[in-house]
Amino acid sequence: MQQIEPKIMSLDKIYLAGVVVYGNSDKGLFAHAWDIFMKVNTGINWKNDKIAYGVEFFTEELYRENKWFYMVAMEVADLSNIPTNMVGKVIPVNTYAVFTSKGKIENTRKTSQYAHDKWLPASKYEQADWFEFERYDNRFKGPAEEDSEVDIYIPIREKA
């Protein structure tokens, strides 16, 4: 994989509403979460219905069992009116290393691995929290499209 230099940027707090699964990306579980979300996301006042998020929340099970939480979501103004078939999550204010993954959706895993295995150890940063997210906007053309782009946001802080 070619070297990718991320953009470093700060974001304000983000309120998300969506659906969550627990496991890993093998056997289509995360794709299934997108299918569920597409069925239940109607009638909600999204901040921008052209931008979606795939949020990964890591626990110790990531290392023991290769499992983590994956949330498919969109941004809302606040968490006061989330339907009962969805969950809400607040993404706190953070500084991020933002990597753009190009091509088919499986390239996002390769880009994330590059970020964690190569870029972070060689940089002046470390991961600041146990999550990261993908942001899907108008550059995402579909999971099998070579001209798709997805941004991966990894919360960072300077190494001590």
N, C-alpha and C positions, 0 to 999 in steps of 0.2 A: 504494500500500500504506500502511496506517495505521502510525503510529509505534509501535514496540514497545520497551518498556523491559525489558531483561533482568534476571534475578536474577544476582547475583554470588555464587559459592560455590566452596569448595575441596573437592576430592575426593582421597582416598587413591589409591594405585596400584591399577590394575585389570588383572587377567589375563583375556585373551580368547582364545577358540579359535573358528576359523571358516574360511571360504573367502575367497580374494582373487581379484579380477579387475583388469585394467589397461586403462584406456581412459577413456571418459566416459559420462555418463548417456544420451547419444543412442542411438537404435536398441535400447533395452531391455537393454543389457549389465548394468546394476546390478540390474534386475529379474530377469534370468537368474541372477545370483549368489544372490539369495534363493531361487530355485527349486532350485539346486544344494544350498544349505545345508539346505533343508527335507528333502532326500533323504538327506543324510549325517549329520544331527545326532542320530541315535538312539544309545542306549546310553552316553551320556556323563553324567557326574555334574556337571550344571550347578549353579551357586550358586542361580540362580532361573530356571526355565525359562519364566517369564512376561515376562521382559525380554530384548530383543534389541538389538543395536547395528549401526548402519551407520557404519563408520569410514572416513574419507577421509584418505589420506596423500599429501601433495603433494610433488612434486619440481620441478626446473626445467622439465621437460616440460609442466607445467601452462601455462606462459606461451608456450612454443615450439610445442607440439602440441595443447594443450587435452586432455591425458591425465593421469590420476593413478591411484593404487591405491585400490580400494574393497574393504573387508572387511565381510562379513556375519558376525556373531559373537554368542556369548553368553559370560557370565562364568563362569570356573572358579576354583577355589581356588588353583591353581598351574599351571604349564606342564609338569609332570612326566609326564602321561599323556595326551597329545594323540594322537588317531588319525593314521595316516600320510596320510589323505586330507584333513587339515586343517592349518592353520598356527596358531601361537600368537603373541601380541603383548602386550607390556606397555605399558599407558598409564601414564605417570609421574604422580606427584603434581603437581597443578596447581590454579591458580585459574581459573575459567571464567566467561564471560558465557554465560548460559543463556537462549536464546530459545525460546519456545513457538510452533510453527507450527500453525495451525489449518486444518482442511479437507482437501482432496484432497492426495495425496502430492506433486504438482507444486508445491504451495505451499512445501514445504521449500526448494526452490531459491530462490524469491522471498524467503523469510525470511533465508536465508543471504546472498543478495546485498544485502539491506537492511543486515544486520549489518556486512558488509565495506565496502560503498560509502557508507553513511550514518552508522550508529551509531559504528563504530570511529573513523573520522576525526574525528568531533565529540566523542568521549569523551576521558577522561584515560588510556585504555588503548590498547595495541597487541597484535596477535596474538603470543603468546609462543612458538609452535612451529608446525611445518608439518603440522598435522593438525587435524581437528575430527571430532565424531561426533554421530550422531543416536541418541537413546535411545527405543526403542519399548516402552511398557508398556501397562497395561490401558486407557489413554485412546485408543490407536490402534485404530480400528474396521475399518480396511481402506483400501487405497490410493485408492479412489474415494468414500469416505464423507466427507460434509461435516462430520460431528461428530467426526472424528478429531483427535487432538492428538499431536504429536511434539516432543520437546525437542532442540534443537541446542546442543551444548556447544562453545564456542570457547575454547581456552586463551589467557589474557590476562596481561599485566603492565602496570604503570604506565609511561607514556611517560617517557623520560629527560628 
